[in-house]
């Protein structure tokens, strides 16, 4: 294919576009009106996002650019090769690079192609929608200023500030829990592992434990959503980029969400470091970073000037100069969830009451008012603000003037492996640890969070570095993992104190109170209350931080992670000499509906296991046998109590939680006694994480009586399906409908059909298997060993393309008796293909549902041939199609056959009128099998009532007739009621 010049415009391009596309499209009009420089500016502004957006549609754009003679055949092939190898990221980058090199015409054709394919590419559609919403002159917003020149007398202060921030942020301090190296100090650039950040927040309110809530969604969003819908955002794109949702000239605010330990604070450290070293945000002349934990120490009124001077005293008298150029200022506030004072952005009084609204940096007010006024651009309008928070506090910002919402997803894919490679100096150890983690589904799923990776590295690492450790004892449950984490601390710090057990008792009491009160930060007053001293043991165990309080240094204590606090709180239950009524304590914790005790309870159950308790007993002494027995009894009681209480979602969630208790306890005898004889399990409408699926599978592995498993609408997706393998292979009835299963799951489904010879009923409805999915499944369904009797495939995006595969199933599988293909798009051509199979003698199908399938009168003859020859078909549902009078008249011929076995016929909403009533009545005169006739939501009038009376009188087998939603008058309905009353044994729906 020849190349053409890049100069000038193809006069046919715009004309061809008008022919191919809707002329009213605002995007097309906008692109046509753009001059060459504006199009260059538009592409440059959105370039990073476009590279992500077109990954899913790169084939289409590549083809259109080649068709328009922009790309040569060689360039087209190169991009295609990258796509075929799975390198869509590289292919989209190469495509845009080539377009930018080729100039104006290439850019114009590229944007035109974007408009053509937008509806199949969600990220691209979002960008084009944003451009449309920017209005008539979006380029005014895109003109990003680099900021005014800094006056010479401020350059020295700026240099001093950058040096200070660089020194504060260039190293990363990581607790090692080792006596020789309590804190490992590394260069930030060497140890910082990139996290995946997305330009949206998935949900803003969470009531469950954050580990559970985010672990639930992380894996299911990881691949497909990230590739198709979620946009990655870099930290240098949080301000004045195309991601901004609020286009404001008064400044912008960004909110970054993330669960505990995901890396929010480390990300802030990296942003500050990168600014101080000149890598990002040159438009900001000064960056001021605060932690809400520090701001809690300010218990008096203060102004912004003193807030800055308290932390950065070298600014002296020059702050007044900074106020003159607020556009050059960035304020960062880390960990909103740790702020003691409340900031209510929905409170309109702040905009009217002087004491709540701070508009002057010299104004004395509460810290919360300063933060509020900066975010809302009332104070120093034009400045930028970054706030980080856990998801639980995000609702506080819902009414705030936030331009960019982002969420840290954590590690995705190979980013996990990269973390372990950086954590261990010995790459052989790194590889061994990662391999163990990768093979353990629960540990691997936890590893999206850097803090869990850190705990894993500290706990699992010694098994691969110390010769006296047996690798078969490597932790497999979360309780075992944390047990070895604490074991390593005790091993390295236990000699420093006389009685580790006594200290742990006090520490555990404080930890338990914290869990009960949702408290994670402890001060000296708390330690004194529990008779603790900040000894070397404690400082090795707790993170010790310097805090400012009116210029006096104070110390606060926090566990490295909330789950560690919960684990310590669980341990103390087994150390107390007089545990009292431990059952009462566990019941009270279990009754809390906000989930604060959920992980604590799992740890308590897990610590009843010798594998988890033994390492700790080496240093803390024996766990109280009475407590262990009572915990096991409590778990048994809870499982037995919940097994029969799954009518509500709450009941199902409670049962799932008890399964987690069983799993953590690793008590096979207990699992066998409580779950071993269960026949039916239902978790419908309860979202299951990959971890949940693993636990469910492992707990029920000892259950040989399980017959039915209902997982409707559990969001298990393909990964959950893989984890559930063992239990799925035991069931006779399996509900997997409404689980977003796609064609990529069909290999696992085919394996299920091949391995489970007991399976009789499989519901795969309301998924996204598509034609390719059915094609893949058909091989297993045609296997003579397949004993499936009922298959639900309704609402699965099926078309006539898979009809031949469905037909082959019907003609070869002699056990299949019920097939639901409703709410698809098989059409007349698809039904014609099915009809051929339905006429074969080997077809044993008894119930066929084809409702809402774009079927018309054109295939009525084919259906007649089926009804005339198939002696097994007793139920046919053709509701919500377009058969019309002509189609039903043809269909009546088959019903007239006295040998017809049809017992139920669905003809709701198929476009029937009074014209077909006589034909239908005549046909049923000789029919002795029809029991149920659905004629609802058609166009029958009172004119048909006498004919219906004849039908009911002559068709003696009829037990139920549906006539709802027709056009009967009030008098007509009374006639029908009288007809029903005079016909014993007949039910009529009017």
Beta strands, then each sheet from edge to edge (+ up, - down):
strand 1: 171-175
strand 2: 183-187
strand 3: 196-198
strand 4: 252-257
strand 5: 286-291
strand 6: 329-334
strand 7: 384-389
strand 8: 404-410
strand 9: 521-523
strand 10: 543-549
strand 11: 552-558
strand 12: 680-682
strand 13: 708-710
strand 14: 733-735
strand 15: 761-763
strand 16: 790-792
strand 17: 818-820
strand 18: 847-849
strand 19: 875-877
strand 20: 904-906
strand 21: 932-934
strand 22: 960-962
strand 23: 987-989
sheet 1: 1+ 2-
sheet 2: 3+ 8- 4- 7- 6- 5-
sheet 3: 9+ 11- 10+
sheet 4: 12+ 13+ 14+ 15+ 16+ 17+ 18+ 19+ 20+ 21+ 22+ 23+
end
